[in-house]
């Protein structure tokens, strides 16, 4: 049995004090949003409690699907690396970037350099040169005990008031080949990305602009499970695969305090097991229900795997 934990959108705080030059961009909007809104609902030690509970369950691997930071200040990016080191060894933690990690042009390259051990494939030896395009390092693949974790980037800098993502044609073509090859190996394929790929997942200005391209890739090549963040809510949807509906699972922000407009912080815990010629997958949702209460089991369900036996 392979135990996989999934958390997303920690939006690590507190936000460092930016200088005026750093605010002379889209960052001014994010900074004001943090001061007026996010700091009230993403404070406290909910993230620390959540991670402690998650670690106690001894997952074999942890997937973090983006938005580690808020406005991608250099100190935020380096601080997120320290947080990742506390979460676990790079061999056991896989990260994909979100739109906040790519908040302004150039930010995603800095994040890639700082978080490289956590978002590179098994065959990667060192971080790519600065001039290498960020998307050229994705998708990456990690094989762990019959499970293949496939990291896809949707994080791109966008204009003010936008939080869109994009996979792109080149990354999509690579993803098809990767998923087809992993399927031939008989592995349980987990696709990790930040923006959800199903229809009407978010408002227009926060959407995955080429979600239809991702759906077409999965329909052709297949996958057993898709994990995402971005929406800050729990969700369970499906998209069409070659052998049947593929589950697409989202999780609330890992720092959301109970009582806010979004669901309180939680993580998902998957137990993946080979079952004859197919697979079985059981999912539990762990998180907060009420303020000042400990992390609890919120829901439990069997995940329907295409052709899962």
C-alpha positions in Angstrom: 0.0 0.0 0.0 1.2 3.5 -0.9 0.1 6.3 1.3 -0.1 9.7 -0.4 -0.9 13.0 1.4 -2.0 16.1 -0.6 -2.1 19.7 0.6 -2.2 22.9 -1.3 -2.2 26.7 -1.2 -0.4 27.3 2.1 0.2 31.0 1.2 2.9 31.1 3.8 2.9 34.1 6.1 3.5 36.5 7.6 4.3 38.6 4.5 7.7 40.2 4.5 7.8 44.0 4.3 8.4 44.8 0.6 10.3 47.9 -0.6 8.7 50.4 -2.9 10.4 49.1 -6.0 9.0 45.6 -5.3 5.5 47.1 -5.0 5.8 48.9 -8.3 3.9 46.1 -10.1 1.0 43.8 -9.6 2.4 43.1 -6.2 0.7 46.2 -4.8 -2.7 44.6 -5.3 -1.6 41.4 -3.6 0.0 43.2 -0.7 -3.2 45.2 -0.1 -5.2 42.0 -0.3 -3.0 40.3 2.2 -3.2 43.2 4.7 -7.0 43.7 4.4 -8.2 40.1 3.9 -5.9 37.1 3.7 -3.9 37.9 6.9 -7.1 37.6 8.9 -8.1 34.2 7.5 -4.7 32.7 7.0 -3.1 33.4 10.4 -2.7 31.3 13.5 -1.0 27.9 13.7 -3.5 25.9 11.7 -0.9 25.0 9.1 1.5 23.7 11.7 -1.2 21.6 13.3 -2.3 20.2 10.0 1.3 19.3 9.0 1.9 17.7 12.4 -1.3 15.5 12.0 -0.3 14.6 8.5 3.2 13.5 9.5 1.8 11.4 12.3 0.1 9.3 9.6 3.5 8.6 8.1 2.7 9.2 4.4 5.1 7.6 1.9 4.9 10.8 -0.2 3.5 14.3 0.0 2.1 16.3 -2.9 2.0 20.1 -2.6 0.0 21.7 -5.5 1.2 25.2 -5.5 0.7 28.7 -4.1 3.4 28.4 -1.4 3.8 32.1 -1.3 1.6 35.2 -1.8 3.3 37.9 -4.0 6.5 36.0 -4.7 8.9 38.3 -2.9 12.5 36.9 -2.7 12.2 36.4 1.1 8.9 34.5 0.6 10.5 32.2 -1.9 13.5 31.4 0.4 11.2 31.1 3.4 9.1 28.5 1.4 12.3 26.5 0.8 12.8 26.3 4.6 9.2 25.3 5.1 9.6 22.5 2.5 12.6 21.2 4.3 10.5 21.0 7.5 7.8 19.1 5.6 10.2 16.4 4.4 13.1 15.2 2.3 12.9 16.2 -1.4 12.7 12.5 -2.3 9.4 12.3 -0.4 7.8 15.6 -1.3 6.7 16.8 -4.8 5.8 20.4 -5.6 4.2 22.1 -8.6 4.0 25.9 -8.8 0.8 28.0 -8.7 -0.1 31.4 -10.0 1.0 33.2 -6.8 4.4 31.5 -7.1 4.6 33.1 -10.6 3.0 36.4 -9.4 5.2 38.7 -11.5 7.6 38.1 -14.4 10.8 36.4 -13.3 9.4 35.1 -10.0 8.8 31.6 -11.2 12.5 31.3 -12.2 13.6 32.2 -8.7 11.1 29.8 -7.2 12.3 27.0 -9.6 15.9 27.6 -8.5 15.0 27.6 -4.7 12.6 24.6 -4.9 14.4 22.6 -7.5 15.0 19.5 -5.4 11.2 19.3 -4.7 10.0 19.8 -8.3 12.3 17.8 -10.5 12.2 14.3 -11.9 14.1 11.2 -10.8 16.5 11.7 -13.8 17.3 15.3 -12.9 20.9 15.9 -11.7 21.0 19.6 -11.2 19.0 22.7 -11.6 18.8 23.9 -15.3 20.6 27.0 -16.4 18.9 30.4 -15.8 18.3 30.8 -19.5 16.4 27.5 -19.8 12.7 28.1 -20.2 10.8 27.2 -17.0 8.2 25.0 -18.7 11.0 22.9 -20.3 11.5 21.3 -16.9 7.9 20.1 -16.8 6.3 17.6 -16.7 8.6 15.8 -14.3 8.2 12.2 -13.2 8.9 10.5 -10.0 8.4 6.7 -9.6 7.6 5.5 -6.1 6.5 1.8 -5.4 4.3 1.4 -8.4 3.0 5.0 -8.3 4.1 7.6 -10.8 3.8 11.2 -9.7 3.7 13.6 -12.7 4.3 17.3 -12.0 2.7 19.8 -14.4 3.1 23.5 -14.2 0.3 25.9 -14.8 1.9 28.8 -12.9 2.5 31.8 -15.1 2.7 35.6 -14.5 -0.6 37.2 -15.3 -2.0 40.8 -15.4 -3.6 42.7 -12.5 -6.8 41.1 -11.2 -6.1 37.9 -13.1 -5.1 34.5 -11.6 -5.2 32.4 -14.8 -2.9 29.4 -15.6 -1.8 27.7 -18.7 -0.1 24.4 -19.6 0.9 25.2 -23.1 1.2 23.0 -26.2 4.8 21.9 -25.7 4.2 20.7 -22.2 1.0 19.0 -23.3 2.8 17.1 -26.0 5.4 15.9 -23.5 2.6 15.0 -21.0 0.9 12.7 -23.6 4.1 10.7 -24.2 4.8 10.5 -20.5 1.4 9.3 -19.5 1.2 6.8 -22.3 4.6 5.4 -21.3 3.8 5.2 -17.7 0.5 3.5 -18.6 2.4 0.8 -20.5 4.5 0.2 -17.4 1.3 -0.4 -15.5 1.9 2.3 -12.9 -0.7 4.3 -11.0 -0.4 7.7 -12.6 -1.0 10.8 -10.3 -1.1 14.1 -12.2 -0.4 17.1 -10.1 -1.2 20.7 -11.2 -2.4 23.8 -9.6 -5.4 25.0 -11.6 -8.3 22.5 -11.9 -8.8 21.2 -15.5 -12.6 20.4 -15.3 -15.3 22.6 -16.8 -16.6 25.6 -14.9 -14.1 25.0 -12.1 -13.5 28.7 -11.4 -14.4 32.2 -12.4 -13.2 33.3 -15.8 -10.3 35.5 -14.5 -9.0 32.6 -12.5 -9.4 29.8 -15.0 -6.9 27.3 -16.5 -7.0 28.9 -20.0 -6.3 25.7 -21.9 -8.1 23.3 -19.6 -9.6 21.7 -22.7 -6.1 20.8 -23.8 -5.5 19.0 -20.5 -8.7 17.1 -20.8 -7.8 16.0 -24.3 -4.5 14.7 -23.0 -6.1 12.7 -20.3 -8.8 11.4 -22.6 -6.1 10.1 -25.0 -3.4 8.9 -22.7 -5.2 8.2 -19.4 -4.4 8.7 -15.7 -5.6 7.2 -12.5 -5.9 10.4 -10.4 -5.5 14.2 -10.8 -4.7 16.5 -7.9 -5.1 20.2 -7.8 -5.4 23.3 -5.6 -6.2 26.9 -6.5 -9.9 27.1 -5.6 -9.5 26.8 -1.8 -12.4 24.5 -1.6 -12.8 20.7 -1.4 -14.0 19.2 -4.7 -14.4 15.8 -6.4 -15.0 15.9 -10.1 -14.1 13.6 -13.0 -12.9 14.1 -16.6 -13.1 11.6 -19.4 -10.3 9.0 -19.8 -9.8 6.2 -22.3 -11.0 3.6 -19.8 -13.6 5.6 -17.9 -14.0 8.8 -15.8 -10.7 9.9 -14.1 -11.1 11.4 -10.6 -10.0 15.0 -10.2 -9.6 16.0 -6.5 -9.1 19.5 -5.0 -8.3 20.5 -1.5 -8.9 23.7 0.5 -6.0 26.0 1.5 -3.8 24.5 4.1 -3.9 27.7 6.2 -7.6 28.7 6.1 -8.9 29.4 9.5 -12.3 28.0 10.5 -15.2 30.4 10.2 -14.1 32.1 7.1 -15.8 32.3 3.7 -13.8 29.3 2.5 -13.6 25.8 4.1 -11.1 25.5 6.9 -7.6 24.0 6.4 -7.3 20.4 5.4 -5.3 17.8 3.6 -6.3 14.7 1.7 -4.8 11.3 2.5 -4.9 8.5 -0.2 -4.2 4.8 0.3 -3.3 3.3 -3.1 -3.1 -0.4 -3.5 -2.6 -2.8 -6.4 -5.7 -5.0 -6.9 -5.1 -7.8 -9.4 -4.7 -6.1 -12.8 -6.1 -2.8 -11.5 -5.9 -0.5 -8.5 -7.9 0.6 -5.5 -7.7 4.0 -3.9 -9.3 5.2 -0.7 -9.4 8.9 0.3 -9.7 10.6 3.7 -10.2 14.3 4.3 -8.5 15.5 7.5 -8.8 19.1 8.7 -10.6 21.5 11.0 -14.3 21.7 11.7 -14.5 24.3 14.4 -12.2 27.0 15.8 -9.9 25.8 18.6 -10.7 22.2 17.8 -8.0 19.7 16.8 -7.6 18.2 13.3 -10.2 15.6 12.7 -11.3 13.1 10.1 -13.9 15.0 8.0 -14.9 12.5 5.3 -13.9 9.2 3.8 -14.6 7.7 0.4 -13.5 5.1 -2.1 -12.1 6.7 -5.2 -13.3 5.1 -8.4 -10.3 4.3 -10.6 -10.8 3.8 -14.3 -10.6 0.0 -15.0 -9.6 -0.3 -11.4 -10.7 -3.9 -10.9 
